[in-house]
Amino acid sequence: MTLVEGESRGVAVEGGAAAWPGANRYEILDGRMTPHDVGETVRSVLRGEGVPCPEPAERGPGDMLMELDGTSVRLCSRPIADTAPGTLDPVVPAAARTQVLLSAAGPLSARAGAVFDRVVEALTLRGHCYTDAEVDTIVGGMPLVARYATEEPAFRDWALIFRDHYVENSVGFLLGMERAGIDPQWIFALSKGDRTLHRDRVHAWFLHRGYRSDTLDNSVINGSADTTARAYALAANERVDEFVREAHAAGRKVLVIDDGGLLAQGYGAEGVLKDGVDGALELTVSGLKRIAGAPGELTIPVLNMARSRLKSMLGYNEIADSCVRRLRAILPGEKFIGRHVLLLGYGTLGGRVAHALRALGCRVSVVDTEILALITAAEHGYETYTSVGEALSAHAPFLIVGNTGELALTHDDLPLLPDGVYLAGFATKDFSLLSEGFEGLRSTVVPQVGVRHTLPTGTTATLLGDGRSLNLFEYEGIANRGYDAYRAGTLIAAKLLCREAGDLAPGIHLEPVDREIDEAGLFAAYYDEYLASGARRPAAQATPVPVAR
């Protein structure tokens, strides 16, 4: 959805009515909604605000007139052609798209201005929201989640805090948790703050569905946030605390599915916060590290999805694929074949990224501090180095890829960087020296690409994206079918934890995750759904999910 705001002396929308000359306020916006959706949204706001004025008068298709505290406000709308699908899989027929002009005939009072703003906010959210057909497409792209989203009686007594990237597969996963028994009014979704492509659509749909939706930025958890971000995080934490208190007061336990962001703050320990949570699923290795450094002693069971066989064997292949696809897309004018690439970190993800880049024809060198990782890389035919400085003394790569999750580029390395080098981080900390800035560094934003930094030496280096995981920068990340198995495994593990929370000792558990996924037959279902020779057999028919509330 686009949004334009400004002062006007006469704004016209092609094919519709014009704003009045002299209007003091107008807004132009568009989104995936019908004229009927527009009218219903406006009426709902006016009723909710208690505006002492009659229902908006219909002046013709897409034309409405209302009075706000004595000032006439006109709403004109028209259908417009869509340019591209708003979901990973196209919807046929395409979702309707409507453009709206909202304009005031004269100055608005403070009260009228507040109502005007509320109408704009509501229309913006409604326009961002996924349509029923789009949600059906997302659910249909995750057949393994549909297979395992069977009713779990234990879920009736739990509330859920889900903190992850705002992408389509998060929508499909939470709908699966609903079908398994989690009440939507007891779901609190938190974005990690990444600039994922459709984050606004996901947020709008979560609110429409009845969830609470907010942001708890990873920069706050990692300690790199500015004052504004920290202040917002404090307010978000208060909203989370209130949700936990409400759930406990209603006789519900609270499950967290996260990457350590909440547990790192002590939600899983006694004596740190007034109300802690009752169980958690940990999704990432970085989250495990955060939990290890969290205040207090862990007093709840935490199931370790991060090091599960499911994620190690299936998840990282898809993550690596998304990393390389995003890298190629953000640099469409660059030549990759035959050029030097320096890869920092040859772990579970780094090894896969190295293989994918070499398959493109890149000449890949590897830096790692772990001797076994270096041995493995060398025996796979890569040139290996124990430090960035050593590698940069041997080669002048056009691209440096970071996968370590730790500070990988130091002040000592900066003078060795080739002029014009690109830096692609698939873990937030690798190039944080540049993203957080230092004295003498000059930076210029390159829209939709990243930030070009001019070092004190005069050398330039472009940090791609926003300094976070590049595969989530203005991108959807992993395909829904690519993450289907991991989301299904997470659902299976959540059922296990909620059934057996009373029998699981405090601490981090891996073996029960692997055992439960094996017993559920997820790997066989995955093979049958996506890999078996012959005709593809669907894993299950998804239970229809009513979207309208």
Secondary structure, DSSP 4 states (H G I P E B T S, - for coil): --EEEE--S--B-TTSPBPPTT-S-EEEEEES--HHHHHHHHHHHHHHHT-SSPPPEEEETTEEEEEETTEEEEEEEEE----S-SSSSPPSSPPP-EEEEEEESSPPPHHHHHHHHHHHHHHHHHHHSPPHHHHHHHHHT-HHHHHH----GGGGGEEEEEEE--SHHHHHHHHHHHHTT--GGGEEEEE-----TTHHHHHHHHHHHT-EEEE--HHHHHT---HHHHHHHHHHHHHHHHHHHHHHHTT-EEEEEESSTTGGGTTTBTTTSSS--SEEEE--HHHHHHHHT-SS-B-SEEEE-TTSHHIIIIIHHHHHHHHHHHHHHH-TT---TT-EEEEE--SHHHHHHHHHHHHHT-EEEEE-S-HHHHHHHHHTT-EEESSHHHHHHH---SEEEE-SSS--S-TTTGGGSPTTEEEEESSTTTTHHHHS--TT-EEEEETTTEEEEEPTTS-EEEEETTSS-GGGSSS--S-HHHHHHHHHHHHHHHHHHHHHTTTSPSEEE-HHHHHHHHHHTHHHHHIIIII-SSS---S-PPPP-----
